[in-house]
Amino acid sequence: MQNTIQALLDKKKITPAKFAKIIGVQRSAVSHILSGRNNPSLDFILKIIKQFPDLNIEWLITGKGNMNKTEPVDIMTVSEKKQNDLPEKNVVNYSEKRLFTDESNITESVVEKTVEKKEETNKKKEVILNELEEINTYASLPTPRSAVERVIIFNKSGSFKEYYPE
């Protein structure tokens, strides 16, 4: 998608900064996608589609086909079509013609991953709190020669945190 977004910018003759402003994202998000550092999120793609309705979604995602839609398509329900008496060929049934995976599956997957991450984070916090409680208990014990001045906890990432008894 990096190439298709760059082609879109070239075609519309807009800078990445202006593109970011048009679709409502930070400039860094566009920069990271154009540099190949990040892939665009579904939200990012939907923002592009919303601001550029003439854009062919299949081209944007796969790079195949024409950049612009070749024929306008009305997005209406069957009941709306009957009310307006539009010809049958202009109605798109999204249950049959879907470019993305079922959105509810995507949402469920994201929610599940978020819940898993929260649970994992909460478990880590609980372990740290238990360790700190042990340290505080030990630090509050009277020591014959000297009191605990500070406790340092080192993380695998190389960072550390210092705790001073009160």
Residue pairs with C-beta under 8 A, 6 or more apart in sequence:
1 33
1 39
1 40
1 45
1 60
1 61
1 63
2 33
2 34
2 35
2 36
3 63
4 59
4 60
4 61
4 63
5 19
5 30
5 33
5 34
5 40
5 48
5 60
6 34
7 67
8 19
8 48
8 52
8 55
8 60
8 67
9 15
9 16
9 19
11 67
12 19
12 52
14 22
16 27
16 30
16 31
16 34
17 27
17 30
19 30
20 26
20 27
20 29
20 30
22 51
23 44
23 47
23 48
23 50
23 51
24 47
24 51
25 44
25 47
29 38
29 44
32 38
33 39
33 40
33 44
40 48
42 100
42 106
45 60
45 61
48 55
48 60
49 55
49 57
49 60
54 68
54 69
55 67
55 68
55 69
56 65
56 66
56 67
56 68
56 69
56 70
57 99
58 64
58 65
58 99
59 65
59 66
59 67
61 99
73 90
73 92
74 86
74 90
74 91
74 92
75 92
75 94
76 84
76 86
76 91
78 91
78 93
81 88
81 90
81 91
100 106
128 153
131 153
132 163
135 151
135 163
136 165
138 148
139 147
139 148
139 151
139 165
140 165
147 165
148 165
149 164
149 165
150 162
150 163
150 164
150 165
151 162
151 163
151 164
151 165
152 160
152 161
152 162
152 163
153 160
153 161
153 163
154 160
155 161
